[in-house]
Amino acid sequence: MQSSHGSGRSPRRHLSGPVLTVLLAISFSHLLNDTIQAVIPAIYPLLKETFQLTFGQVGLITLTFQLTASVLQPIVGLYADHRPVPYSLATGMGMTLLGIILLSVAGSYALLLIAAGLVGFGSSVFHPEASRVARLASGGKHGFAQSLFQVGGNAGTSFGPLLAAVIVVPHGQLNIAWFTLAAFAGIVVLLWIGGWYRQRLVEDREVVTSRPRGAWIRPALPRGKVVVGVLVLMALIFSKYFYLASMTSYYTFFLIHKFNTSIQLSQIFLFIFLFSVAVGTILGGPIGDRFGRKVVIWTSILGVAPFSLLLPHVDLFWVGVLSVPIGIILASAFSAILVYAQELMPGKVGLVAGLFFGLAFGMGGIASAVLGEIADRTSIEFVFLICSFLPLIGTLTCFLPDVRTRR
């Protein structure tokens, strides 16, 4: 798209050639990153048996990982808004590599927590800058780019339990080390992306210096409405990730306790759910580009409620069936929420990405710890019963303002 302001190069790129290559590469690196992360909850039954852990201790592992992954992300994003660090992506994957090595040889609960913290730290460095790369390579199709980026992560999250069921569960904790191969591959890909990112920053500086003042996009909403919008989005993130935490951390336990399934079968069910999440993620962004973010957000959060309310009361077959629409509908929200927030606060791509990725991880971690304690005091079935009402929080979407921007 050629700029109408002078002869400077336009910052927009078409989704073809090297830009699409970058989007696929950043999505693939997201797949590798989240495959490794998904190993942690996937091996909870093994760790619980090996180290004689309570549900509360299992939840604390997730809390440690999620908090280190969440608290630092807004800081990384805010810093990168002012001083982008292209090769920080590979550095983050390097921290994840150290965490997965330690997880494979940990001989105590304390070392398990340290390993989980290292993996979370790597994630906090990776996600804000990776989201920025996706936006830079979007060619203006921000919803599509974020969905493509997100679907890599969701696919990795779904593959993690499946690979853990084949590689780790039958052969023991030491075999977690096989996932270092994914981390090494991620470092190689992210070094290449870092080179493209650095070159793109140079090109964009040339565009900025030649752009007239009137060419900037300014928010069309007053500060009060922006604050309300962000608070509503945070409440929706709470709803989405508390419910997702019940599925990702405790779905296997729910199946084992209620239906007496094997660990391997429960992980296959978890894979089906997480694969559905990946499908929903790739659908959410393009639909938001076409019909608006608010429509997607409204449908994706509140639309889960009928299925989530039924799930605790049906047999094993229907649990598997219901998990598919739950995963697809719920997952379509995040890309739309992220792009909507970036449109609410233009010019703060890194801060928004860090804030909402961090909030997502933080909510997931807190939820895992809280739900673990509830499961210890009551039952895993009761956890799924109370979580089934969380999607009803989606009614708050009616308070989101319509985002309008002007050039």
C-alpha positions in Angstrom: 0.0 0.0 0.0 1.7 3.2 -1.1 1.7 6.1 1.3 -0.2 9.2 0.3 2.1 11.4 2.3 5.2 12.0 0.2 7.5 9.5 -1.4 8.8 7.7 1.7 8.5 4.0 2.0 5.2 2.8 3.4 5.4 0.8 6.6 2.7 -1.6 5.4 3.7 -4.9 3.8 1.7 -7.3 1.8 1.4 -10.8 3.2 3.7 -12.4 0.6 7.3 -13.2 0.1 9.6 -12.7 3.1 6.9 -11.2 5.3 4.7 -14.4 5.2 7.9 -16.3 5.8 8.5 -14.3 9.0 5.0 -14.9 10.2 5.3 -18.7 9.6 8.7 -18.7 11.3 7.5 -16.8 14.4 4.5 -19.1 14.6 6.8 -22.1 14.3 9.0 -20.8 17.1 5.9 -20.2 19.2 5.0 -23.8 18.5 8.4 -25.0 19.8 8.3 -22.7 22.8 4.8 -23.7 23.9 5.5 -27.4 23.2 8.2 -27.3 25.8 6.0 -25.3 28.2 3.2 -27.8 27.8 5.5 -30.6 29.0 5.2 -29.3 32.6 1.4 -29.8 33.1 1.4 -32.9 30.9 3.8 -34.7 33.3 2.0 -33.7 36.5 0.6 -37.2 37.1 4.1 -38.6 36.8 5.6 -35.9 39.1 2.8 -36.3 41.6 3.5 -40.0 41.9 7.3 -39.7 41.8 7.6 -36.9 44.4 4.4 -37.8 46.3 2.9 -34.3 45.7 -0.5 -33.0 46.8 -2.8 -31.1 44.4 -1.7 -27.9 46.1 1.9 -28.6 45.4 1.1 -29.4 41.8 -0.7 -26.1 41.6 2.3 -24.3 43.1 4.5 -25.6 40.2 2.1 -24.0 37.7 2.0 -20.8 39.9 5.8 -20.6 39.8 5.9 -21.0 36.1 3.0 -18.7 35.4 4.1 -15.9 37.7 7.7 -15.7 36.3 6.1 -15.8 32.9 3.6 -13.0 33.7 5.2 -10.5 36.0 8.1 -9.7 33.7 6.2 -9.5 30.5 4.8 -6.0 30.8 8.2 -4.8 31.9 9.9 -6.4 28.9 7.1 -5.1 26.6 7.4 -1.5 27.9 11.2 -1.5 27.6 11.0 -2.8 24.1 8.5 -0.1 23.0 11.4 2.3 23.6 14.4 0.1 22.9 13.6 -3.0 20.9 16.0 -5.9 21.4 15.7 -8.2 18.3 17.9 -11.0 19.6 16.2 -11.1 23.0 13.9 -13.7 21.4 16.7 -16.2 21.1 17.9 -15.3 24.6 14.4 -16.2 26.0 14.5 -19.6 24.3 17.9 -20.1 25.8 16.5 -19.7 29.3 13.7 -22.2 28.4 16.5 -24.6 27.4 18.1 -24.4 30.8 14.8 -24.9 32.5 14.0 -28.1 30.6 17.4 -29.5 31.2 17.0 -28.9 35.0 13.5 -30.4 34.9 14.8 -33.6 33.4 17.3 -34.2 36.2 15.6 -32.5 39.2 15.7 -34.7 42.3 13.7 -32.5 44.7 10.6 -30.4 44.7 12.6 -27.3 45.1 14.5 -28.0 41.9 11.2 -28.6 40.1 10.1 -25.1 41.1 13.4 -23.6 40.0 13.1 -25.4 36.6 9.5 -24.2 36.2 10.6 -20.7 37.0 13.4 -20.7 34.3 10.9 -21.9 31.7 8.5 -19.1 32.8 11.3 -16.5 32.6 12.2 -17.6 29.0 8.5 -17.2 28.1 8.3 -13.7 29.6 11.2 -12.6 27.3 9.8 -14.4 24.2 6.1 -13.4 24.0 6.1 -9.6 23.9 8.7 -9.2 21.3 7.4 -12.2 19.3 4.0 -10.5 19.2 5.6 -7.3 18.0 7.3 -9.2 15.2 3.9 -10.7 14.2 2.4 -7.2 14.0 5.4 -5.8 12.1 5.0 -8.6 9.5 1.2 -8.4 9.3 0.9 -6.1 6.3 -2.0 -4.4 8.2 -3.9 -7.7 8.7 -3.3 -7.6 12.5 -6.0 -10.1 13.4 -4.7 -12.6 10.9 -1.1 -12.1 12.0 -1.8 -12.5 15.7 -4.0 -15.6 15.0 -1.2 -17.2 13.0 1.3 -16.4 15.7 -1.1 -17.7 18.4 -2.0 -20.9 16.6 1.6 -21.9 16.7 1.6 -21.6 20.4 -1.7 -23.4 20.7 -0.6 -26.2 18.4 2.6 -26.6 20.6 0.4 -26.7 23.7 -1.7 -29.5 22.2 1.4 -31.4 21.0 3.1 -31.2 24.4 0.9 -33.7 26.2 0.8 -36.1 23.3 4.6 -36.1 23.0 4.9 -36.4 26.8 2.6 -39.4 26.7 4.9 -41.1 24.2 8.3 -39.9 25.3 8.2 -39.2 29.1 5.4 -41.1 30.8 6.4 -44.6 29.7 10.2 -44.1 30.2 10.5 -41.6 33.1 11.6 -38.1 34.0 15.0 -38.2 32.4 13.5 -38.4 29.0 12.2 -34.8 29.3 15.7 -34.0 28.0 14.6 -34.9 24.5 12.7 -31.6 24.4 16.0 -29.8 24.4 16.1 -30.5 20.7 13.0 -28.3 20.3 14.7 -25.5 22.2 17.9 -25.7 20.1 15.7 -25.6 16.9 13.9 -22.6 18.3 17.1 -20.7 19.1 18.3 -21.2 15.4 14.9 -19.9 14.0 14.8 -17.0 16.4 18.3 -15.9 15.5 17.2 -15.6 11.9 14.1 -13.7 12.9 16.2 -11.4 15.0 18.2 -10.5 11.9 15.0 -9.7 10.0 13.6 -7.7 13.0 16.7 -5.6 13.2 16.6 -4.8 9.5 12.9 -3.9 9.7 13.6 -1.5 12.6 16.2 0.3 10.4 13.6 0.6 7.6 10.9 1.9 9.9 13.1 4.6 11.3 13.5 5.9 7.8 9.7 5.9 7.4 9.2 7.7 10.7 11.6 10.5 9.8 9.9 11.2 6.5 6.3 10.9 7.7 4.2 14.1 8.2 2.8 14.7 11.6 -0.8 14.2 10.5 -0.1 10.6 9.4 -0.1 9.2 12.9 -3.0 7.1 14.1 -4.5 8.7 17.2 -7.0 7.1 19.7 -10.5 8.3 19.1 -11.7 7.5 22.6 -11.3 9.6 25.8 -9.0 8.2 28.5 -12.0 7.2 30.7 -13.4 4.9 28.1 -10.0 3.4 27.4 -9.6 2.6 31.1 -13.1 1.0 31.1 -12.3 -1.0 28.0 -9.0 -2.3 29.5 -10.7 -3.3 32.8 -13.4 -5.2 30.9 -10.8 -7.0 28.8 -8.9 -8.0 32.0 -12.1 -9.4 33.4 -12.6 -11.4 30.2 -9.0 -12.7 30.5 -9.8 -13.7 34.0 -12.8 -15.7 32.9 -11.0 -17.3 29.9 -7.8 -18.3 31.7 -9.4 -19.5 34.9 -11.5 -21.9 32.9 -8.6 -22.9 30.7 -6.5 -23.6 33.8 -9.1 -26.0 35.0 -8.8 -27.9 31.7 -5.0 -27.7 31.0 -3.9 -28.5 34.6 -6.7 -30.7 35.9 -8.6 -32.2 32.9 -6.5 -35.4 33.1 -7.1 -35.7 36.8 -10.9 -35.1 36.3 -11.0 -37.9 33.7 -8.9 -40.3 35.8 -10.9 -39.7 39.0 -14.4 -39.6 37.5 -14.1 -42.2 34.7 -11.1 -44.3 35.9 -9.2 -43.7 32.6 -5.5 -44.4 32.2 -3.0 -41.6 32.1 -2.3 -42.1 28.4 -6.0 -42.0 27.5 -6.5 -38.9 29.6 -3.7 -37.2 27.8 -5.2 -38.1 24.4 -8.4 -36.3 25.6 -6.3 -33.4 26.6 -4.7 -33.3 23.2 -8.2 -33.3 21.6 -9.1 -30.3 23.7 -5.9 -28.4 23.1 -6.0 -29.1 19.3 -9.5 -27.6 19.3 -8.0 -24.5 21.1 -5.5 -24.2 18.2 -8.3 -24.4 15.6 -10.3 -21.7 17.4 -7.2 -19.5 17.6 -6.6 -19.4 13.9 -10.3 -18.7 13.2 -10.6 -15.8 15.7 -8.2 -13.3 14.1 -9.5 -13.3 10.5 -13.1 -13.2 11.7 -12.2 -10.2 13.8 -10.5 -8.5 10.8 -13.7 -9.0 8.8 -16.6 -8.5 11.3 -14.9 -6.6 14.2 -13.1 -7.6 17.4 -16.1 -6.9 19.7 -18.2 -9.5 17.8 -15.6 -12.1 18.2 -15.0 -11.3 21.9 -18.7 -11.4 22.7 -19.2 -14.7 20.9 -16.1 -16.5 22.1 -16.5 -15.9 25.8 -20.2 -16.1 26.4 -20.8 -18.7 23.7 -18.8 -21.3 25.7 -21.3 -21.2 28.6 -23.9 -23.8 27.3 -21.2 -26.3 26.7 -19.2 -25.7 29.9 -22.3 -25.9 32.0 -23.1 -29.4 30.5 -19.6 -30.9 30.7 -19.5 -31.8 34.5 -22.8 -33.8 34.1 -22.3 -36.0 31.1 -20.5 -39.3 30.4 -17.0 -39.8 29.1 -18.0 -39.8 25.4 -19.9 -36.5 25.7 -17.1 -35.0 27.8 -14.8 -35.5 24.8 -17.4 -34.2 22.4 -18.2 -31.1 24.4 -14.5 -30.3 24.9 -14.2 -29.6 21.1 -16.6 -26.7 20.8 -15.4 -25.4 24.2 -11.8 -25.3 22.9 -12.7 -23.8 19.5 -15.1 -21.1 20.8 -13.1 -20.0 23.8 -9.8 -19.8 22.0 -11.0 -17.4 19.3 -11.0 -14.7 21.9 -7.4 -14.0 22.7 -6.2 -12.6 19.3 -9.3 -10.4 19.1 -8.7 -9.2 22.7 -5.0 -8.4 22.1 -5.6 -6.5 18.8 -8.6 -4.7 20.3 -6.4 -3.6 23.2 -3.7 -2.4 20.8 -6.3 -0.4 19.0 -7.4 1.1 22.3 -3.8 2.1 23.1 -2.0 2.7 19.7 1.8 3.1 19.8 2.1 0.8 22.9 2.3 -2.6 21.1 4.9 -4.1 23.4 3.3 -2.9 26.6 -0.1 -4.2 25.5 1.3 -7.6 24.4 3.3 -7.9 27.6 0.4 -6.8 29.8 -2.2 -9.2 28.3 0.2 -12.2 27.8 1.4 -11.6 31.3 -2.1 -11.3 32.7 -3.1 -14.5 30.8 -0.1 -16.4 32.3 -0.7 -14.9 35.7 -4.4 -15.8 35.8 -3.6 -19.3 34.7 -1.0 -19.7 37.4 -3.2 -18.3 40.2 -6.1 -20.3 39.0 -4.0 -23.5 39.0 -2.9 -22.9 42.6 -6.4 -21.9 43.8 -8.1 -24.8 42.0 -5.6 -27.2 43.3 -6.3 -26.2 46.9 -10.1 -26.4 46.2 -9.6 -29.9 44.8 -7.6 -31.0 47.9 -10.4 -29.7 50.2 -13.4 -30.9 48.1 -13.0 -32.9 44.9 -11.8 -32.5 41.4 -15.4 -32.9 40.2 -16.4 -29.9 42.3 -13.7 -27.8 40.7 -15.1 -28.5 37.3 -18.6 -27.8 38.5 -17.8 -24.3 39.8 -15.6 -23.5 36.8 -18.4 -24.3 34.4 -20.1 -20.9 35.4 -17.0 -18.7 34.6 -17.9 -18.1 30.9 -21.0 -16.2 32.0 -18.6 -13.3 32.9 -18.6 -12.8 29.1 -21.7 -10.7 29.5 -19.4 -7.8 30.5 -18.5 -7.5 26.8 -21.5 -5.2 26.4 -19.5 -2.5 28.3 -16.7 -2.5 25.7 -16.6 0.7 23.7 -16.5 0.6 19.9 -12.9 1.3 18.8 -12.6 4.0 16.1 -9.3 5.4 14.9 -8.4 8.3 12.6 -5.3 9.2 10.5 
